[in-house]
């Protein structure tokens, strides 16, 4: 699973700050990312004969694009990346970093390793957002940055750049990334494409809530990055396996649905059940079991607290004290809020829990005093 990049060690120098970014390829995504960089005060230039370049300095050639740039971002289709790296290689200075922004990582990472090697620093990245998601203001913005033992400083530079524009940076190896994307990104496109071709009415006003998430996926595929569909499947080495597993699973469900319930074998009925997340993830199942144990402990603690509350009610009755003690309640709430904050919890949320507990306590004492 991806995880946040580790912070630099205490004695190491901060990464060299990137001031100028050059884009080779400036389509819809490149322009959207370039706009984010420009808003953060980072100089942007671009080379793309097939695009109208706005908000960036237009370069007329590869040497002009690369000259003086701290980072060269290759934002061309994945099948064209190797040729792009080969074209860039003669114009790069030793300190200039090259990074790709493709949705598949094993192919670009392998191409950069072979073309740029140890002589020119390179980093494989995948921004997990697109032009439409940026236009909708969706947050947080996440970016996968792949580790590169040959160029760790370059990885830190690129990660710091993405953090400067408000992105959460995650670290994930190229193969691990592609395996996860095959069963998430690529399959989402695959399902959405099939539903579009089947004529699914995405805009139907009577569509149930269960369909809204699917409709959003279909719209994202159609608007955000429909041109990625073929590359996500042809360039990702794990996409074929993901498609086959999905198709086989759907065929099994389809066959089971055609069998009348009274004629269905146990395995047919099992094929129609929808497993919860716990059965799909051992880690989730274990975590849920631990939560259940803690919940039972909380109930036992509430029972013990109720016994103490009733003891307090008897003591109050003996001395003729009122059930409510506003001063003590205020001190109790402040103490619980302060302790919640110390533990990193939402103090307001914890206070709401104790409001319920106090109401229950008062109810117990009032019933005690009325008997």
Beta strands, then each sheet from edge to edge (+ up, - down):
strand 1: 3-4
strand 2: 20-24
strand 3: 43-47
strand 4: 57-58
strand 5: 71-74
strand 6: 97-100
strand 7: 122-127
strand 8: 141-145
strand 9: 167-171
sheet 1: 1+ 9- 8- 7+ 6+ 5+ 2+ 3+ 4+
end
